[in-house]
Amino acid sequence: MQVIAILNHNAIIAKSEEGEWVLIKKGIGFGRKIGDPINERDVESVYQKI
């Protein structure tokens, strides 16, 4: 997964082969930049963007 948008410190939008996802975890967006890779094991909640 790769960051495509940072919503706030606790939520980001990421892109994978399956589509776009909203990822939520405390501090997941802090210090991230667009294009950074995301480890799927570090995510608390995952929602598919429709």
N, C-alpha and C positions, 0 to 999 in steps of 0.2 A: 504494500500500500504506500501511496505517496500523497503528501499534503497538497491540496489544491486551494484551500481557503481556511483562514483562521477566524472562527467566530468570536471566541474569547479565550481566556486562560484555561477553561474547562471543556471546550468543545471545538472540534475542527471538522472540516469536510475533507475526505480522502478518496482517492481513486484507485481502483484495482481492476483486474481483468473482468470481474463480474459487474462492475458499475461504480457508482458514487455512493459513499457512505457517510453518515454523520457519526462521529466517534466521540464518546463522552468519558472523561475521567478527570479527577481533580489534578489540575496543572498540566494536562496534556498539550495545551497550546502555548504554554509559557516557554519562551525562547525558541520556538519553532519558526521555520521559514518555509515559504512555498517551495515545494520540490523535495523537502526532507522526507526520508523514508520513515515509516511507522511500523513497529513490530506489533503484530496482531495480538500477541500475548500480553501486551501492556495496556490493553483497552478494557474498560469496565462494561460499557454499554455500546452496542452497535445498532444503528438504524439505517435501513436502506432508503436512499433518496429516490423519490418517485418523479 
